[in-house]
Amino acid sequence: MKKTLFNLALILMALSFSWAETQISYMPSYGWYNPRILGMGGEVSADPDGFSSFVSNPAGFVGDKKVDKETGEVGTKKEFTLFSLQAAMIANPFQAVDMAGSMEDGQDSMSAFVDFALAQLEENGMGARTDLAVASYAGGGWGIGTFISAGTMFPQSDLALATEGELTVDGVFEIGYAREFELPLFDLTVGGDLRPMYRMLVPLTADQLLDGIPDTSALPATYGFGIGFDGGATLEWREMTAALALRDIGHTKYMMYEAPLADVGNFSSGAASDIQYTTPMSLTVGFGYEPELPRIGWLVDMSFVASYKHDLLIGLDPLSYYGYTQSSFYKSLHMGVETKWIDLIYLRAGLNGGYFTAGTGIDFVIGELNMAVFSTETGRTAGQTSEMGASMELAFRW
């Protein structure tokens, strides 16, 4: 027994030494520009509502509780998403409308776009992303889904044409399970999930995007695999919910390779990266409230959410964690409200690290159309460097 413990200690020491000698680079956690989440302030762990559970709190796989307005019986909603297409633009949407107007007034389309792009790179940051979900199910305790994402992002920079950005492609399969326990005073739900992921990163500059790239196949690419683990719990008492969510438990590490873009599909031709790409574990503490509205319940349903999300850098040194920025307290605060009118129209609003967000949507029985306008803090503290954008989702779900 002592020999086993001694060998285990040696292995742990070797792993620690290897970690210390390896350059550690920040990898953002997998997520979406989902209009429902963004419209409610960017975080809904206390009200995951089916599809949102995949990127917020796996406890939501049990299903959103619904009260039958005729019988008063309480049940859970099982939600199947046949197809969800989410598209996001990182740019000031109001200035984008002005650009479209100038094109209608006769300004050259390419000239108007270049002027708009340069202004966004200097003032806001610029990018676009598409997220596709196919055959995703959440309810009855189970969550299973397949997701494909691709996007190009350029941060704000005073040197617009020299701004360094990145093309990111993700392929994710997620499976999870949650179970509800009825306690004397509370209902406790506990859940977890497993996320095998493929990710590819291709560095770009703004002038490449605007001028065109003669040979895209020669671009350097970093690609590989990682497995993420998430856990979550909710505690419900009457109309109130307390939530706890841990994402990327133990820090998600990626096994990455480097090769020209043309050789990405051939893993034997890639060289193993000497950089350890790592997503830090995060903790979210949330609170939700869904008031009963007996007199106007036929007209509107309402829910409030508030949360604090913080990275747990256990075993990681933020000073040597390349590309990572520790968030301040106010940047990590999220609050939002969602109302659904006559079981048809959604109106949403929130605060995302101090910035206002808003959204709307329509439920057309076999699907939803959702939209949101939002701002996100990209600096360390709230109010330092905002990044504005808009997102839309067309989903067929029931």
C-alpha positions in Angstrom: 0.0 0.0 0.0 2.8 2.4 0.9 4.6 1.6 -2.3 1.5 2.3 -4.3 1.0 5.7 -2.6 4.7 6.5 -3.2 4.4 5.7 -6.9 1.2 7.8 -7.1 3.1 10.7 -5.4 5.9 10.5 -8.0 3.4 10.5 -10.9 1.7 13.6 -9.5 5.0 15.3 -9.0 6.0 14.5 -12.6 2.7 15.8 -13.9 3.1 19.0 -11.9 6.6 19.5 -13.2 5.4 18.9 -16.8 2.6 21.4 -16.3 5.1 24.0 -15.0 7.4 23.6 -17.9 4.6 23.8 -20.5 3.3 27.2 -21.8 -0.4 27.4 -20.8 -2.7 29.3 -23.1 -6.3 30.3 -22.5 -9.0 28.6 -24.5 -12.6 30.1 -24.1 -15.2 27.8 -22.9 -17.6 26.4 -25.5 -20.8 28.4 -25.7 -23.3 30.1 -28.0 -24.5 33.6 -28.9 -27.9 32.4 -28.0 -30.5 35.3 -28.2 -32.5 34.0 -25.1 -29.4 33.9 -22.9 -28.0 37.2 -24.2 -31.3 39.0 -24.0 -31.5 38.0 -20.3 -28.1 39.4 -19.4 -25.9 36.6 -20.6 -26.5 33.9 -17.9 -29.5 31.7 -17.1 -28.2 29.0 -14.8 -31.3 29.5 -12.5 -33.7 29.2 -15.4 -32.0 26.9 -18.0 -35.3 26.1 -19.8 -34.4 23.0 -21.9 -32.2 24.0 -24.8 -30.3 26.6 -22.7 -29.3 23.8 -20.3 -26.5 22.6 -22.7 -24.4 25.7 -22.1 -25.7 26.9 -18.7 -26.7 24.2 -16.1 -27.2 20.5 -16.8 -29.7 20.3 -13.9 -32.1 21.8 -16.5 -32.2 18.4 -18.3 -35.0 17.4 -15.9 -37.2 19.8 -17.8 -38.8 23.2 -17.1 -41.7 22.8 -14.7 -45.1 23.8 -16.1 -48.4 24.1 -14.3 -51.5 23.0 -16.2 -53.8 26.1 -16.1 -56.9 24.0 -16.2 -56.1 21.2 -13.8 -53.4 22.8 -11.7 -51.2 19.7 -12.1 -47.4 20.3 -12.2 -45.4 18.5 -14.9 -42.1 18.9 -16.7 -41.6 20.0 -20.3 -39.6 17.7 -22.6 -38.1 19.7 -25.4 -36.8 18.3 -28.8 -35.0 20.7 -31.0 -34.9 19.3 -34.5 -32.9 22.2 -35.9 -31.6 25.4 -34.5 -29.6 28.0 -36.5 -28.1 30.8 -34.4 -26.3 33.7 -36.2 -24.5 36.5 -34.5 -22.8 39.7 -35.6 -20.2 41.4 -33.4 -20.6 45.1 -34.4 -22.7 48.0 -33.5 -26.1 47.0 -35.0 -27.3 50.6 -35.1 -24.2 51.7 -37.1 -24.8 48.6 -39.4 -28.3 50.0 -40.1 -26.7 53.4 -41.0 -24.3 51.6 -43.3 -27.2 49.8 -45.1 -28.9 53.2 -45.5 -25.8 54.8 -47.0 -25.7 51.9 -49.6 -29.3 52.6 -50.5 -28.4 56.3 -50.9 -26.0 55.4 -53.6 -22.6 55.0 -51.8 -20.4 52.2 -53.3 -21.2 49.0 -51.3 -17.5 47.9 -50.9 -16.5 51.4 -49.8 -19.3 51.6 -47.3 -18.4 48.2 -45.9 -14.7 49.0 -45.6 -15.5 52.3 -43.8 -17.9 50.5 -41.5 -15.4 47.7 -40.8 -12.5 50.0 -39.9 -14.7 52.0 -37.6 -15.9 48.8 -35.8 -12.3 47.5 -35.4 -11.3 50.8 -33.8 -14.3 51.3 -31.6 -16.1 48.0 -30.9 -14.4 44.9 -32.4 -15.9 42.9 -35.3 -16.9 39.4 -36.1 -19.5 36.9 -37.1 -20.5 33.5 -35.9 -22.9 30.7 -36.7 -24.1 27.9 -34.4 -26.0 24.9 -35.6 -27.8 22.4 -33.4 -29.2 19.2 -34.8 -31.5 16.7 -33.1 -31.1 18.0 -29.5 -33.2 16.7 -26.7 -33.6 18.0 -23.1 -36.2 16.7 -20.7 -37.2 13.7 -18.5 -33.7 13.8 -17.0 -31.8 13.4 -20.2 -29.9 15.9 -22.4 -28.3 14.9 -25.7 -27.2 17.1 -28.6 -24.9 17.7 -31.5 -23.5 21.2 -32.2 -21.4 22.7 -34.9 -20.1 26.3 -34.7 -17.9 28.5 -36.8 -16.9 32.2 -36.5 -14.3 34.8 -37.0 -13.6 37.4 -34.3 -11.4 40.5 -34.2 -11.0 42.5 -31.0 -11.0 46.3 -30.7 -7.7 47.8 -31.7 -6.3 51.3 -32.4 -4.4 49.8 -35.4 -7.4 48.6 -37.3 -5.7 46.9 -40.3 -3.2 45.2 -38.0 -5.8 43.8 -35.7 -5.2 40.1 -35.0 -8.2 37.8 -34.9 -9.0 34.2 -35.2 -11.2 31.8 -37.1 -12.7 29.2 -34.8 -14.5 26.0 -35.7 -16.1 23.7 -33.1 -17.8 20.3 -33.3 -19.4 19.2 -30.0 -21.4 16.2 -28.8 -23.0 16.6 -25.4 -24.8 14.0 -23.3 -26.0 14.5 -19.7 -28.3 13.3 -17.1 -30.2 15.0 -14.2 -32.4 13.7 -11.4 -34.9 15.4 -9.1 -35.2 14.7 -5.4 -38.4 15.8 -3.6 -37.4 16.8 -0.1 -39.8 17.9 2.7 -39.4 21.6 2.0 -37.5 21.8 -1.2 -37.1 20.1 -4.6 -33.4 19.4 -5.3 -32.2 18.7 -8.8 -28.7 17.5 -9.6 -27.2 17.0 -13.0 -24.0 16.6 -15.0 -22.8 16.2 -18.6 -19.9 15.1 -20.8 -18.7 17.1 -23.8 -16.3 15.6 -26.3 -15.2 18.5 -28.5 -13.1 19.2 -31.6 -11.7 22.7 -32.1 -9.7 24.4 -34.8 -8.1 27.8 -34.6 -6.7 29.8 -37.5 -5.1 33.1 -36.9 -6.0 36.0 -39.2 -5.4 39.7 -39.5 -8.0 42.4 -40.5 -6.1 43.3 -43.7 -6.3 39.6 -44.8 -10.0 39.7 -44.3 -10.5 42.9 -46.2 -8.0 42.3 -49.0 -8.5 38.6 -49.5 -6.1 35.7 -48.9 -4.5 34.3 -52.1 -3.9 30.8 -50.7 -6.0 29.9 -47.7 -4.7 26.3 -47.7 -1.3 27.6 -46.5 -2.7 29.3 -43.4 -1.3 27.9 -40.1 -3.9 26.0 -38.1 -4.1 24.6 -34.6 -6.6 21.8 -34.1 -7.4 19.0 -31.7 -9.7 17.5 -29.1 -10.8 18.0 -25.6 -13.4 16.6 -23.2 -15.3 18.9 -20.9 -17.3 17.9 -17.8 -20.0 20.1 -16.2 -22.2 19.8 -13.1 -25.1 21.7 -11.7 -27.8 21.8 -9.1 -31.0 23.7 -8.4 -32.9 24.0 -5.2 -36.6 25.1 -5.6 -38.8 26.5 -2.9 -42.2 27.7 -4.0 -41.6 30.3 -6.8 -37.9 30.7 -6.0 -34.9 28.8 -7.2 -31.2 28.8 -6.1 -28.7 27.4 -8.6 -25.1 26.3 -8.7 -23.2 25.4 -11.8 -19.7 24.2 -12.4 -18.4 24.2 -16.0 -15.2 22.7 -17.3 -14.6 20.8 -14.1 -10.9 20.2 -13.4 -10.0 22.7 -16.2 -10.7 21.4 -19.8 -7.4 20.6 -21.6 -7.1 20.2 -25.3 -4.7 17.9 -27.1 -3.7 20.1 -30.0 -1.7 19.8 -33.3 -0.3 22.3 -35.7 -0.3 22.1 -39.5 -1.2 24.1 -42.6 -4.9 24.4 -43.1 -4.9 22.1 -46.1 -3.6 19.2 -43.8 -5.9 19.6 -40.9 -7.9 16.5 -41.8 -4.7 14.4 -41.7 -3.6 14.1 -38.1 -0.5 12.1 -38.9 0.9 15.1 -40.7 0.4 17.5 -37.8 3.0 18.2 -35.1 1.9 18.1 -31.5 1.6 21.6 -30.1 4.0 22.4 -27.2 1.3 24.8 -25.8 -1.3 23.4 -23.3 -4.6 25.0 -24.3 -6.8 25.1 -21.2 -10.3 26.3 -20.3 -10.5 27.2 -16.6 -13.2 25.8 -14.4 -16.0 28.3 -13.7 -18.5 28.5 -10.8 -21.9 30.2 -11.2 -24.2 31.0 -8.3 -27.7 32.0 -9.4 -31.1 32.9 -8.2 -34.4 32.7 -10.0 -38.0 33.8 -9.3 -41.1 33.0 -11.2 -44.1 34.7 -9.5 -47.5 33.3 -9.7 -49.9 35.8 -11.4 -53.3 34.3 -10.8 -55.3 37.3 -12.2 -53.3 37.8 -15.3 -51.6 34.4 -15.7 -53.7 33.8 -18.8 -51.9 36.9 -20.3 -48.3 36.7 -19.2 -45.7 34.4 -17.6 -42.7 36.0 -16.0 -39.3 34.9 -14.7 -36.4 36.8 -13.1 -32.8 35.6 -12.9 -29.6 36.9 -11.3 -26.2 35.2 -11.1 -22.5 35.7 -10.3 -20.0 33.8 -12.4 -16.4 33.4 -11.5 -13.4 31.4 -12.8 -11.8 29.0 -10.3 -8.1 29.1 -11.2 -7.2 26.1 -8.9 -3.6 25.1 -9.9 -3.3 27.9 -12.5 -1.2 31.0 -12.2 -3.1 33.9 -13.8 0.1 35.8 -14.3 1.6 33.0 -16.5 -1.7 32.0 -18.1 -1.2 33.4 -21.6 -4.3 35.2 -23.0 -6.3 35.1 -19.8 -7.9 38.1 -18.1 -9.3 37.8 -14.6 -12.7 39.4 -14.5 -13.7 41.9 -11.8 -16.7 41.5 -9.5 -19.1 43.7 -11.4 -18.2 42.2 -14.8 -19.2 38.8 -13.4 -22.7 39.9 -12.4 -25.7 39.1 -14.6 -29.4 39.9 -14.3 -32.4 39.4 -16.6 -36.1 39.1 -17.0 -38.2 37.2 -19.5 -41.9 37.6 -20.1 -44.1 35.5 -22.4 -47.4 37.1 -23.5 -50.4 35.0 -24.5 -48.1 32.0 -24.9 -46.8 33.6 -28.1 -44.5 36.6 -27.7 -41.3 36.8 -25.7 -39.9 40.1 -24.3 -36.5 40.0 -22.6 -34.2 42.5 -20.9 -31.1 42.3 -18.7 -27.8 43.6 -17.4 -24.6 41.9 -18.6 -21.7 43.1 -16.5 -23.3 46.5 -16.3 -24.4 46.7 -19.9 -28.0 46.7 -21.0 -29.3 43.8 -23.2 -32.7 43.3 -24.8 -34.4 40.7 -26.9 -37.7 39.4 -28.2 -39.1 36.3 -29.8 -42.1 34.5 -31.1 -43.3 31.0 -30.4 -44.9 29.5 -33.5 -46.0 26.2 -32.0 -43.4 24.0 -33.8 -40.5 26.4 -33.4 -39.2 29.8 -32.3 -37.7 32.9 -33.8 -35.6 34.8 -31.3 -33.5 38.0 -31.5 -31.3 40.0 -29.1 -29.1 43.1 -29.0 -26.3 42.9 -26.4 -23.0 44.3 -25.1 -20.2 42.4 -23.5 -17.2 43.6 -21.5 -14.0 42.4 -23.1 -11.7 44.1 -20.6 -11.0 43.2 -17.0 -13.4 45.6 -15.3 -17.0 46.7 -16.1 -17.1 49.8 -18.3 -13.5 49.4 -19.7 -14.0 48.0 -23.2 -17.4 47.1 -24.5 -18.2 44.9 -27.5 -21.7 45.3 -28.9 -23.5 42.9 -31.2 -26.8 41.3 -32.2 -27.9 37.6 -32.6 -30.8 35.7 -34.0 -32.1 32.1 -33.8 -34.4 30.2 -36.0 -35.4 26.9 -34.4 -37.8 24.1 -35.0 -38.6 22.6 -31.6 -41.5 21.3 -29.6 
